[in-house]
Amino acid sequence: MFSLLKKLSLCASLALLAGMAQAEPFRIIVTSTEAPLVPNSLLFLSKSAGYFDRAGVDVELVPTAQTPMAVAALRAGEGEMANISLDSVISLHREGVEDMIAVHSTDKSIPFLIAGRKDLTLETMPGTAYGIGRLRSLDHDLSSRVLEALGVNVDTLKLVPLGAPATRAQALLAGQIDATTMSIGTYLAMPEHERFKVLVSVKDFFELNPLVSKVDVVRAETLKTRGDDVEKVLEALTLAARDYAAHPEKWVDDMAAARPDVTRATLEELAVTYKDSWSVNGGFQFDELLFSARNTQQTFKRENGEDTPFRVEIEYWADFAPMDAVLAKLGTSDLGDKVTR
């Protein structure tokens, strides 16, 4: 009998190990190598602070440089989810790539501002060097719309592609450029940022350009084969967002552990700024997505070698079902984004 029990126990252990070995991590492709100083830090902190583990999903973060590389990685099967610009999602559908589906927005409105030299004004900007990530990058597109709305002809600027916001901040500090767009977090983390002027505030930037900027996308096949994991990921992100909205000091603590290079004073100032910005209900609301989609200017697509009218329909590129399932389980929150569907 003892021998039989030992054999059964061994078989059970081997079966458990085999099951664990077969369980593949849920890979999320991100466009940063460390937790950024914006609400998009949610993706990193949900990993480091254990929210994904508590939701019962093994998440691996896969860093890439910028959105184009994240898109390429997702299409190549190097991840199950990617955090990319909404404009890129719609562009992909415009080009006939229809298996990229948005299901959530970790950080729908990146808190951008425009900073520059102390002696610079919007009126004196023509002819100056303006740092951007790359041509047609998210920061380039959004900044161009804001500056044009404020009377600055972007064609008169000397655009300097520099990559990540931190690199652009360093170039501004070194006097290599005259102005650039960055998040308020990057700006406050700049050494001696008081030497520079905020030309366009976070509030004015968003009011002039109230677009959903980034969304979390999955492939259609992932929704079919790993839909349960998708919902667990969204549940973890939602619970983390609600904790940070209700207790800003928790975000400070978790960020201090993830980013020891940033002063606690800076994190505390940011926590106050972001208090009402967390995606407590998924950050994925119909009215905001519709407004954003209609303002992407993706009005034509190539078919048979010709441009044909392209109508942007949300149901083509978005699926509310996974987030709706999470909200049905957790209920809605009044600490942030209001559900409008």
C-alpha positions as CSV (number, residue, x, y, z in Angstrom):
1,M,0.0,0.0,0.0
2,F,2.8,2.4,0.9
3,S,4.5,1.7,-2.4
4,L,1.3,2.4,-4.2
5,L,0.8,5.7,-2.4
6,K,4.3,6.8,-3.2
7,K,3.8,6.0,-6.8
8,L,0.5,8.0,-6.9
9,S,2.2,10.9,-5.1
10,L,5.1,10.8,-7.6
11,C,2.7,10.7,-10.5
12,A,0.7,13.7,-9.1
13,S,3.9,15.7,-8.6
14,L,5.1,14.9,-12.2
15,A,1.7,16.0,-13.6
16,L,1.8,19.2,-11.6
17,L,5.4,20.0,-12.8
18,A,4.3,19.1,-16.4
19,G,1.4,21.5,-16.1
20,M,3.6,24.3,-14.8
21,A,6.1,23.7,-17.6
22,Q,3.4,23.9,-20.2
23,A,2.0,27.2,-18.8
24,E,3.6,30.0,-20.9
25,P,3.9,33.5,-19.5
26,F,1.7,36.2,-20.8
27,R,4.1,38.6,-22.5
28,I,3.3,42.4,-22.6
29,I,5.4,44.4,-25.0
30,V,6.2,47.9,-23.6
31,T,8.0,50.8,-25.1
32,S,10.3,51.6,-22.1
33,T,13.0,49.7,-20.2
34,E,11.9,51.0,-16.8
35,A,8.7,52.3,-15.1
36,P,8.0,55.7,-16.7
37,L,7.0,58.7,-14.6
38,V,3.5,58.7,-15.9
39,P,0.3,56.6,-15.3
40,N,1.7,54.1,-17.8
41,S,3.9,53.0,-15.0
42,L,0.9,50.8,-14.1
43,L,2.2,48.1,-16.4
44,F,5.5,47.9,-14.6
45,L,4.2,48.3,-11.1
46,S,1.5,45.7,-11.6
47,K,4.4,43.3,-12.2
48,S,6.8,44.5,-9.5
49,A,4.1,45.1,-6.8
50,G,2.5,41.7,-7.3
51,Y,-0.9,42.6,-8.8
52,F,-0.4,40.2,-11.8
53,D,0.6,37.4,-9.4
54,R,-2.5,37.9,-7.2
55,A,-4.7,37.9,-10.3
56,G,-3.3,34.5,-11.1
57,V,-1.4,35.3,-14.3
58,D,2.4,35.0,-15.0
59,V,3.3,38.2,-16.8
60,E,6.6,38.9,-18.5
61,L,7.4,42.5,-19.7
62,V,9.2,42.7,-23.1
63,P,10.8,46.1,-23.6
64,T,11.2,47.6,-27.1
65,A,12.3,51.1,-28.2
66,Q,9.2,52.7,-29.7
67,T,5.7,51.9,-31.0
68,P,6.9,50.6,-34.5
69,M,9.1,48.0,-32.8
70,A,6.3,47.0,-30.4
71,V,3.9,46.5,-33.3
72,A,6.5,44.4,-35.2
73,A,7.2,42.3,-32.1
74,L,3.4,41.7,-31.5
75,R,2.9,40.7,-35.1
76,A,5.9,38.4,-35.0
77,G,4.4,36.6,-32.0
78,E,6.9,37.8,-29.5
79,G,4.2,38.9,-27.1
80,E,0.5,38.5,-26.3
81,M,-0.2,42.2,-25.7
82,A,1.4,45.5,-26.6
83,N,1.1,49.1,-25.3
84,I,1.0,51.3,-28.4
85,S,-0.5,54.5,-29.8
86,L,-4.1,54.5,-30.8
87,D,-3.1,56.1,-34.1
88,S,-0.9,53.1,-34.9
89,V,-3.8,50.7,-34.3
90,I,-6.1,52.5,-36.7
91,S,-3.3,52.8,-39.2
92,L,-2.8,49.1,-39.1
93,H,-6.5,48.5,-39.8
94,R,-6.3,51.1,-42.6
95,E,-3.5,49.0,-44.1
96,G,-5.5,45.8,-43.9
97,V,-4.0,44.4,-40.7
98,E,-7.2,43.5,-38.9
99,D,-6.1,41.2,-36.2
100,M,-4.9,43.9,-33.8
101,I,-7.6,44.6,-31.2
102,A,-7.5,47.3,-28.5
103,V,-9.0,46.1,-25.2
104,H,-7.8,48.6,-22.6
105,S,-5.9,51.9,-22.0
106,T,-3.4,52.0,-19.2
107,D,-2.6,55.6,-19.7
108,K,-5.1,57.2,-22.1
109,S,-3.9,60.8,-21.8
110,I,-0.2,61.1,-21.4
111,P,0.5,64.2,-19.3
112,F,2.6,66.0,-21.9
113,L,3.9,69.5,-21.6
114,I,6.3,71.6,-23.8
115,A,9.4,73.0,-22.2
116,G,12.1,75.2,-23.6
117,R,14.7,77.8,-22.9
118,K,13.8,80.6,-20.4
119,D,14.0,83.3,-23.0
120,L,11.9,81.4,-25.5
121,T,8.2,82.2,-26.2
122,L,5.7,80.7,-28.6
123,E,6.1,83.9,-30.8
124,T,9.9,83.4,-31.0
125,M,9.9,79.7,-31.7
126,P,10.2,79.8,-35.6
127,G,13.7,78.8,-36.6
128,T,14.5,77.1,-33.3
129,A,15.6,73.4,-32.8
130,Y,12.7,71.2,-31.5
131,G,13.4,67.8,-30.2
132,I,11.1,64.9,-31.2
133,G,11.2,61.1,-30.8
134,R,11.1,60.5,-34.5
135,L,9.2,61.8,-37.5
136,R,5.5,60.9,-37.1
137,S,6.0,59.6,-33.6
138,L,3.2,60.1,-31.1
139,D,4.9,63.1,-29.4
140,H,5.6,64.7,-32.9
141,D,2.0,64.3,-34.0
142,L,0.5,65.6,-30.7
143,S,2.9,68.4,-30.4
144,S,2.4,69.6,-33.9
145,R,-1.4,69.8,-33.4
146,V,-0.9,71.8,-30.1
147,L,1.6,74.2,-31.5
148,E,-0.4,74.8,-34.7
149,A,-3.5,75.5,-32.5
150,L,-1.4,78.1,-30.6
151,G,-0.2,79.8,-33.8
152,V,3.2,78.2,-34.3
153,N,3.9,77.0,-37.8
154,V,5.6,73.7,-37.2
155,D,7.2,73.9,-40.7
156,T,9.4,76.7,-39.4
157,L,10.9,74.5,-36.7
158,K,14.1,72.6,-37.1
159,L,12.9,69.1,-36.0
160,V,15.6,67.0,-34.3
161,P,14.8,63.3,-33.9
162,L,16.4,62.1,-30.7
163,G,14.4,59.2,-29.4
164,A,13.1,58.7,-25.8
165,P,11.9,61.6,-23.7
166,A,14.9,61.3,-21.3
167,T,17.3,61.7,-24.2
168,R,15.4,64.8,-25.4
169,A,15.6,66.2,-21.8
170,Q,19.3,65.6,-21.8
171,A,19.6,67.4,-25.1
172,L,17.6,70.3,-23.7
173,L,19.9,70.5,-20.7
174,A,23.0,70.4,-22.9
175,G,21.7,73.3,-25.1
176,Q,21.5,71.0,-28.2
177,I,17.8,71.9,-28.7
178,D,15.7,74.8,-27.7
179,A,12.5,73.1,-26.8
180,T,10.8,69.7,-26.7
181,T,7.7,67.8,-25.6
182,M,8.0,65.5,-22.5
183,S,5.8,64.2,-19.7
184,I,5.6,66.2,-16.5
185,G,7.4,63.4,-14.8
186,T,10.4,63.6,-17.1
187,Y,10.4,67.4,-16.7
188,L,10.3,67.3,-12.9
189,A,13.1,64.7,-12.9
190,M,15.4,66.9,-15.0
191,P,18.3,68.3,-12.9
192,E,17.8,72.0,-12.5
193,H,14.5,72.0,-14.4
194,E,13.8,75.4,-13.0
195,R,16.3,76.8,-15.6
196,F,13.7,76.1,-18.2
197,K,10.3,77.4,-19.0
198,V,7.0,75.5,-19.4
199,L,5.7,76.9,-22.7
200,V,2.6,74.8,-22.8
201,S,1.2,73.3,-19.5
202,V,-0.2,69.7,-19.1
203,K,-3.7,71.2,-18.7
204,D,-3.4,73.3,-21.9
205,F,-1.8,70.5,-23.9
206,F,-4.6,68.1,-23.1
207,E,-7.4,70.6,-23.6
208,L,-6.0,71.4,-27.1
209,N,-5.6,67.8,-27.9
210,P,-8.0,65.6,-25.8
211,L,-7.2,62.4,-27.6
212,V,-6.8,58.9,-26.2
213,S,-3.1,58.4,-27.0
214,K,-2.2,54.9,-26.0
215,V,-4.1,51.6,-25.8
216,D,-3.3,48.0,-24.9
217,V,-3.8,45.7,-27.9
218,V,-3.9,42.0,-28.4
219,R,-4.1,39.8,-31.5
220,A,-7.6,38.4,-32.3
221,E,-6.1,34.9,-31.9
222,T,-5.0,35.7,-28.4
223,L,-8.5,36.7,-27.4
224,K,-9.6,33.2,-28.6
225,T,-6.9,31.1,-27.1
226,R,-5.9,33.1,-23.9
227,G,-9.0,35.2,-23.2
228,D,-9.0,34.2,-19.6
229,D,-5.4,35.5,-19.2
230,V,-6.4,38.7,-20.9
231,E,-9.1,39.3,-18.4
232,K,-6.8,38.5,-15.5
233,V,-4.3,41.0,-16.8
234,L,-7.0,43.7,-17.1
235,E,-8.2,42.8,-13.6
236,A,-4.7,43.3,-12.1
237,L,-4.3,46.6,-13.9
238,T,-7.7,47.8,-12.7
239,L,-7.1,46.9,-9.1
240,A,-3.7,48.6,-9.2
241,A,-5.2,51.7,-10.7
242,R,-7.9,51.9,-8.0
243,D,-5.3,51.5,-5.3
244,Y,-3.2,54.3,-6.6
245,A,-6.2,56.6,-7.1
246,A,-7.4,56.0,-3.6
247,H,-4.0,56.0,-2.0
248,P,-1.5,58.1,-4.0
249,E,1.2,57.4,-1.4
250,K,1.1,53.8,-2.4
251,W,2.1,54.8,-6.0
252,V,4.9,56.8,-4.4
253,D,6.1,53.8,-2.4
254,D,5.9,51.4,-5.3
255,M,7.6,53.8,-7.7
256,A,10.4,54.6,-5.2
257,A,11.2,50.9,-5.2
258,A,11.1,50.7,-9.0
259,R,12.9,54.0,-9.6
260,P,15.3,54.8,-6.8
261,D,16.9,57.3,-9.2
262,V,13.9,59.7,-8.7
263,T,13.5,61.7,-5.6
264,R,10.6,61.0,-3.3
265,A,9.6,64.7,-3.5
266,T,9.3,64.5,-7.3
267,L,7.2,61.3,-6.9
268,E,4.9,62.9,-4.3
269,E,4.3,65.9,-6.6
270,L,3.5,63.6,-9.5
271,A,1.1,61.5,-7.3
272,V,-0.9,64.6,-6.7
273,T,-1.0,65.4,-10.4
274,Y,-2.1,61.9,-11.4
275,K,-4.7,61.4,-8.6
276,D,-7.6,61.6,-11.0
277,S,-5.9,60.2,-14.1
278,W,-5.8,56.4,-13.3
279,S,-7.7,54.0,-15.5
280,V,-9.9,52.7,-12.7
281,N,-12.5,51.5,-15.2
282,G,-10.2,50.5,-18.0
283,G,-9.6,54.0,-19.4
284,F,-11.4,52.7,-22.5
285,Q,-14.6,54.7,-23.0
286,F,-16.6,54.8,-26.2
287,D,-17.1,58.5,-26.5
288,E,-13.4,59.3,-26.0
289,L,-12.4,56.6,-28.4
290,L,-14.8,57.8,-31.0
291,F,-13.6,61.4,-30.7
292,S,-10.0,60.2,-31.0
293,A,-10.7,57.9,-34.0
294,R,-12.4,60.7,-35.9
295,N,-9.3,62.9,-35.3
296,T,-6.6,60.6,-36.5
297,Q,-7.0,61.8,-40.1
298,Q,-6.9,58.2,-41.3
299,T,-9.5,58.8,-44.0
300,F,-8.1,56.7,-46.9
301,K,-6.7,53.3,-47.4
302,R,-4.9,51.7,-50.3
303,E,-6.9,49.1,-52.3
304,N,-5.8,47.8,-55.7
305,G,-3.2,50.5,-55.9
306,E,-5.6,53.4,-55.2
307,D,-6.7,55.5,-52.2
308,T,-10.3,54.7,-51.3
309,P,-12.4,56.3,-48.5
310,F,-11.8,54.6,-45.2
311,R,-14.5,54.9,-42.4
312,V,-13.1,54.3,-39.0
313,E,-15.5,52.1,-37.0
314,I,-14.7,51.3,-33.4
315,E,-15.9,47.7,-33.7
316,Y,-13.2,47.1,-36.3
317,W,-10.3,47.7,-33.9
318,A,-11.7,47.6,-30.3
319,D,-13.4,44.9,-28.2
320,F,-15.0,46.0,-24.9
321,A,-16.0,42.5,-23.8
322,P,-12.8,41.7,-21.8
323,M,-13.0,44.9,-19.8
324,D,-16.8,44.6,-19.4
325,A,-16.2,41.1,-17.9
326,V,-13.8,42.6,-15.4
327,L,-16.2,45.4,-14.5
328,A,-19.0,42.9,-14.0
329,K,-16.8,41.1,-11.5
330,L,-15.3,44.1,-9.7
331,G,-18.0,46.7,-10.2
332,T,-17.3,50.3,-11.4
333,S,-15.3,53.0,-9.6
334,D,-16.0,56.7,-9.2
335,L,-12.3,57.5,-8.6
336,G,-11.5,58.1,-12.3
337,D,-12.7,57.5,-15.8
338,K,-16.5,57.3,-16.1
339,V,-17.9,54.4,-18.0
340,T,-19.7,55.7,-21.1
341,R,-20.9,52.5,-22.8
